[in-house]
């Protein structure tokens, strides 16, 4: 973490922000920072359900970029928040989010923009780019995730548990014998008992927090354990995963031909346990205009060695 600021641009504040009515009772928080006349870039945050972070503005040269951040439906400052009692997720799907990105582009008067996403943000970026390729100038992805069954199996059905057995044991301790962890956690997080919901959401988030960095990072784990964050993070993720993202098994990989002519940079930790490198490798093979950087000392977290440098190199290249 000590080298973190060196690869980031100085902290900045947004010069424009608002709430965009996207329909279905949802209002999405958005903000713009950097150069109002600069190259448009939109950050697609992870999770799903994690919300944006001010640090995300700092991946871009503020003199060169018009930097757009927004909180996806139900997360961050968007309303209604998924952690609120009775929050309805029926109008919160991948394809609702794709439509929201396009609606935000139109609202801001952007012709084409660079997509910047990590983890779940990669899934959303690729879904949007395959739907609206003419609106995308470049794509930068970190920790590639395509929401395929095999990726969910790895992280939530025991694969990653072989590397983090102590954290896996805690995660599994709430799951009845013989029950699929994804089904068990979905039932608990959406169940009627508030104490059970909060305990399950915290355990769900702690599992990812325990696996996200190459070396133990107490600060990251603490962030995942904050109750309101954990409830939102777990509820949205389990809702999306229960529906397999409203995607066919290999839909985004199969549709990568639609990205022809769009330059891409894939930034991937060699030891990323949350999103194993094979997914980024397969996307690189399917998308000839992309380049893959496999970072030898990194896991999934942006704070791992080399990740911030690689991201800055990519945004600087495209400015």
C-alpha positions as CSV (number, residue, x, y, z in Angstrom):
1,X,0.0,0.0,0.0
2,X,2.9,2.3,0.6
3,X,3.5,2.8,-3.1
4,X,-0.1,3.3,-3.9
5,X,-0.2,7.1,-4.4
6,X,2.7,7.2,-6.8
7,X,0.7,5.5,-9.6
8,X,-2.4,7.6,-8.9
9,X,-3.1,11.2,-10.0
10,X,-3.8,13.7,-7.3
11,X,-7.1,13.6,-5.5
12,X,-9.8,15.7,-7.2
13,X,-13.5,16.6,-6.6
14,X,-16.3,16.4,-9.1
15,X,-17.3,19.7,-10.8
16,X,-20.7,18.3,-11.8
17,X,-23.0,15.7,-10.3
18,X,-26.7,14.7,-10.2
19,X,-29.3,12.0,-9.9
20,X,-30.5,10.5,-13.1
21,X,-34.0,9.0,-13.2
22,X,-33.6,5.7,-15.1
23,X,-37.1,4.4,-14.6
24,X,-38.6,1.6,-12.5
25,X,-38.4,3.9,-9.4
26,X,-34.6,4.0,-9.6
27,X,-32.4,7.2,-9.5
28,X,-28.7,6.7,-10.3
29,X,-26.1,9.0,-8.8
30,X,-23.5,10.3,-11.3
31,X,-20.6,12.7,-11.2
32,X,-18.0,14.2,-13.6
33,X,-14.5,15.3,-12.7
34,X,-11.4,16.3,-14.6
35,X,-11.4,18.3,-17.8
36,X,-15.0,19.2,-19.0
37,X,-13.7,19.2,-22.6
38,X,-11.5,16.1,-22.2
39,X,-11.7,12.6,-23.5
40,X,-14.8,10.9,-21.9
41,X,-14.2,7.9,-19.7
42,X,-16.7,6.1,-17.6
43,X,-15.8,3.9,-14.5
44,X,-17.9,0.7,-14.1
45,X,-17.5,-0.3,-10.5
46,X,-17.3,-3.8,-9.2
47,X,-19.4,-5.9,-6.9
48,X,-22.0,-6.0,-8.2
49,X,-23.3,-3.6,-5.5
50,X,-20.0,-2.1,-4.2
51,X,-20.6,1.4,-5.4
52,X,-18.0,3.9,-6.5
53,X,-14.9,5.2,-4.6
54,X,-13.3,8.6,-5.0
55,X,-10.0,6.9,-5.6
56,X,-11.4,5.7,-9.0
57,X,-11.2,9.3,-10.3
58,X,-7.4,9.2,-9.8
59,X,-6.7,6.5,-12.4
60,X,-7.0,9.2,-15.1
61,X,-5.0,12.3,-16.0
62,X,-7.5,15.1,-15.0
63,X,-6.1,17.5,-17.6
64,X,-6.8,15.0,-20.4
65,X,-10.0,13.1,-19.3
66,X,-13.6,13.9,-18.6
67,X,-14.0,11.3,-15.8
68,X,-17.5,9.9,-15.2
69,X,-18.4,7.8,-12.1
70,X,-21.8,6.5,-11.3
71,X,-23.3,4.2,-8.7
72,X,-25.2,1.3,-10.2
73,X,-28.8,0.6,-9.3
74,X,-29.2,0.0,-5.6
75,X,-25.6,0.8,-4.6
76,X,-23.7,3.8,-3.3
77,X,-25.7,7.0,-3.4
78,X,-28.2,5.7,-5.9
79,X,-31.8,5.2,-4.7
80,X,-33.5,3.1,-3.5
81,X,-30.5,1.5,-1.7
82,X,-30.6,-2.3,-1.7
83,X,-29.7,-2.4,2.0
84,X,-32.9,-0.5,2.8
85,X,-35.8,-2.7,4.2
86,X,-38.1,-3.9,1.4
87,X,-35.8,-3.0,-1.4
88,X,-37.1,-4.5,-4.7
89,X,-34.5,-6.1,-7.0
90,X,-36.9,-7.1,-9.8
91,X,-35.8,-4.1,-12.0
92,X,-32.1,-4.6,-11.1
93,X,-30.5,-6.8,-13.8
94,X,-27.4,-6.7,-16.0
95,X,-29.6,-5.5,-18.9
96,X,-31.1,-2.7,-16.8
97,X,-27.6,-1.6,-16.0
98,X,-26.5,-1.7,-19.6
99,X,-29.5,0.5,-20.5
100,X,-28.6,2.9,-17.6
101,X,-25.0,3.3,-18.9
102,X,-26.4,4.2,-22.4
103,X,-29.0,6.6,-20.8
104,X,-26.2,8.3,-18.8
105,X,-24.1,8.7,-22.0
106,X,-27.0,10.4,-23.7
107,X,-27.7,12.6,-20.7
108,X,-24.1,13.8,-20.6
109,X,-23.9,14.4,-24.3
110,X,-21.1,11.9,-24.9
111,X,-20.5,10.5,-28.4
112,X,-18.1,7.7,-27.5
113,X,-16.3,6.9,-24.3
114,X,-13.6,4.8,-22.8
115,X,-14.9,2.0,-20.5
116,X,-12.9,1.3,-17.4
117,X,-14.0,-1.6,-15.2
118,X,-12.7,-4.1,-12.7
119,X,-14.1,-7.5,-11.7
120,X,-17.9,-7.2,-12.0
121,X,-17.3,-4.0,-13.8
122,X,-15.6,-6.1,-16.6
123,X,-18.9,-8.0,-17.0
124,X,-20.9,-4.8,-17.3
125,X,-18.3,-3.2,-19.6
126,X,-18.3,-6.1,-22.1
127,X,-22.1,-6.5,-22.0
128,X,-22.4,-2.7,-22.8
129,X,-19.7,-2.8,-25.5
130,X,-21.2,-5.8,-27.2
131,X,-24.6,-4.1,-27.2
132,X,-23.3,-0.6,-28.2
133,X,-19.9,-1.0,-29.9
134,X,-20.2,2.2,-31.8
135,X,-20.3,4.1,-28.5
136,X,-17.0,2.7,-27.2
137,X,-13.6,4.2,-28.0
138,X,-11.4,1.9,-25.8
139,X,-11.8,-0.6,-22.9
140,X,-9.5,-1.1,-19.9
141,X,-10.4,-4.1,-17.7
142,X,-8.8,-5.3,-14.4
143,X,-9.4,-8.7,-12.9
144,X,-11.5,-10.1,-15.7
145,X,-14.9,-11.7,-14.7
146,X,-17.4,-13.0,-17.2
147,X,-20.0,-14.4,-14.7
148,X,-19.8,-17.9,-16.1
149,X,-20.9,-20.9,-14.1
150,X,-17.3,-22.2,-13.8
151,X,-16.2,-18.9,-12.4
152,X,-18.9,-19.0,-9.7
153,X,-18.1,-22.7,-9.0
154,X,-14.4,-21.8,-8.4
155,X,-15.1,-19.0,-5.9
156,X,-18.2,-20.2,-4.1
157,X,-18.3,-24.0,-4.4
158,X,-14.9,-24.9,-3.2
159,X,-12.1,-24.3,-5.7
160,X,-10.6,-21.2,-4.0
161,X,-11.2,-22.8,-0.6
162,X,-8.2,-25.0,-1.3
163,X,-6.0,-21.9,-1.1
164,X,-7.8,-20.2,1.8
165,X,-9.0,-23.1,3.9
166,X,-9.4,-21.2,7.1
167,X,-11.5,-18.4,5.5
168,X,-13.4,-21.1,3.5
169,X,-14.2,-22.9,6.8
170,X,-15.8,-19.7,8.2
171,X,-17.7,-19.1,5.0
172,X,-19.0,-22.7,4.9
173,X,-19.9,-22.7,8.6
174,X,-23.2,-21.1,7.9
175,X,-24.1,-23.5,5.1
176,X,-26.1,-26.7,6.0
177,X,-24.4,-30.0,5.0
178,X,-25.2,-30.9,1.4
179,X,-26.6,-27.5,0.5
180,X,-25.2,-25.4,-2.4
181,X,-23.4,-22.4,-0.8
182,X,-24.9,-20.0,-3.3
183,X,-28.4,-21.3,-2.6
184,X,-27.9,-21.2,1.2
185,X,-26.5,-17.7,1.2
186,X,-29.3,-16.4,-1.1
187,X,-31.9,-17.9,1.3
188,X,-30.2,-16.3,4.3
189,X,-29.5,-12.9,2.9
190,X,-33.1,-12.6,1.5
191,X,-34.7,-14.3,4.5
192,X,-37.1,-12.8,7.1
193,X,-34.7,-12.6,10.1
194,X,-32.6,-9.5,10.3
195,X,-29.9,-11.0,12.5
196,X,-29.5,-13.9,10.0
197,X,-29.5,-11.6,7.0
198,X,-26.7,-9.4,8.5
199,X,-24.6,-12.3,9.7
200,X,-24.8,-14.0,6.3
201,X,-24.1,-10.8,4.4
202,X,-21.1,-10.1,6.6
203,X,-19.8,-13.7,6.2
204,X,-20.3,-13.5,2.4
205,X,-18.4,-10.2,2.1
206,X,-15.7,-11.4,4.5
207,X,-15.0,-14.4,2.2
208,X,-14.3,-12.1,-0.7
209,X,-12.3,-9.7,1.5
210,X,-10.1,-12.6,2.7
211,X,-9.3,-13.7,-0.9
212,X,-9.0,-10.3,-2.7
213,X,-5.3,-9.5,-2.1
214,X,-2.1,-11.5,-2.6
215,X,-1.0,-10.8,1.0
216,X,-3.4,-10.3,4.0
217,X,-4.8,-6.8,4.0
218,X,-6.7,-6.0,7.2
219,X,-7.9,-2.6,5.9
220,X,-9.6,-4.3,2.9
221,X,-11.2,-7.0,5.0
222,X,-12.5,-4.3,7.4
223,X,-14.1,-2.4,4.4
224,X,-15.9,-5.6,3.3
225,X,-17.2,-6.2,6.9
226,X,-18.9,-2.8,7.3
227,X,-22.6,-3.8,7.7
228,X,-24.3,-1.5,5.2
229,X,-21.7,-2.3,2.6
230,X,-21.8,-6.0,3.3
231,X,-25.6,-6.2,3.1
232,X,-25.7,-4.3,-0.2
233,X,-22.7,-6.2,-1.6
234,X,-24.2,-9.6,-0.7
235,X,-27.8,-8.9,-1.7
236,X,-26.9,-7.6,-5.2
237,X,-24.3,-10.2,-5.9
238,X,-26.5,-13.1,-4.8
239,X,-29.4,-11.8,-6.8
240,X,-27.2,-11.5,-9.9
241,X,-25.4,-14.9,-9.4
242,X,-28.7,-16.7,-8.8
243,X,-29.8,-15.6,-12.3
244,X,-26.3,-16.2,-13.8
245,X,-26.3,-12.5,-14.8
246,X,-29.1,-13.1,-17.2
247,X,-26.5,-14.4,-19.6
248,X,-26.0,-17.6,-21.5
249,X,-23.0,-19.6,-20.2
250,X,-20.4,-18.2,-22.6
251,X,-22.3,-15.2,-24.0
252,X,-19.8,-12.5,-23.5
253,X,-16.9,-14.6,-24.8
254,X,-18.9,-15.7,-27.8
255,X,-19.8,-12.1,-28.5
256,X,-16.3,-10.8,-28.4
257,X,-16.2,-10.5,-32.2
258,X,-18.4,-7.4,-31.8
259,X,-15.4,-5.7,-30.1
260,X,-13.4,-5.8,-33.4
261,X,-11.7,-2.5,-33.9
262,X,-12.0,-1.5,-30.2
263,X,-8.6,-1.4,-28.5
264,X,-8.5,-3.2,-25.1
265,X,-6.1,-3.5,-22.3
266,X,-6.5,-6.4,-19.8
267,X,-4.7,-6.0,-16.5
268,X,-4.6,-9.3,-14.6
269,X,-2.9,-10.4,-11.4
270,X,-1.2,-13.8,-11.9
271,X,-2.4,-14.9,-8.5
272,X,-5.9,-13.5,-8.7
273,X,-8.0,-16.0,-6.7
274,X,-11.3,-14.1,-7.1
275,X,-11.1,-13.9,-10.9
276,X,-8.5,-16.5,-12.0
277,X,-6.3,-15.4,-15.0
278,X,-7.6,-18.1,-17.3
279,X,-10.7,-15.9,-17.9
280,X,-8.6,-13.0,-19.0
281,X,-6.5,-15.3,-21.2
282,X,-9.6,-16.7,-22.9
283,X,-11.0,-13.2,-23.5
284,X,-7.6,-12.1,-25.0
285,X,-7.8,-15.1,-27.5
286,X,-11.4,-14.1,-28.5
287,X,-10.6,-10.3,-28.9
288,X,-7.7,-9.7,-31.2
289,X,-7.6,-6.0,-30.6
290,X,-6.9,-6.5,-26.9
291,X,-3.6,-6.9,-25.0
292,X,-3.1,-8.8,-21.8
293,X,-0.7,-7.9,-19.0
294,X,-0.3,-10.7,-16.5
295,X,1.3,-9.2,-13.3
296,X,3.6,-11.6,-11.6
297,X,3.2,-10.3,-8.0
298,X,-0.5,-9.4,-7.9
299,X,-3.8,-10.9,-6.8
300,X,-7.2,-9.3,-7.4
301,X,-6.8,-6.0,-5.4
302,X,-5.9,-2.8,-7.1
303,X,-3.5,-2.2,-4.2
304,X,-1.4,-5.3,-5.1
305,X,2.0,-4.8,-6.6
306,X,2.0,-3.4,-10.2
307,X,-1.7,-3.1,-10.7
308,X,-2.0,0.7,-10.3
309,X,1.1,1.2,-12.5
310,X,-0.4,-1.0,-15.2
311,X,-3.8,0.9,-15.0
312,X,-2.1,4.3,-15.2
313,X,0.0,3.1,-18.2
314,X,-3.2,2.1,-20.0
315,X,-5.1,5.3,-19.3
316,X,-2.1,7.4,-20.2
317,X,-1.7,5.5,-23.4
318,X,-5.3,6.2,-24.5
319,X,-5.5,9.9,-23.4
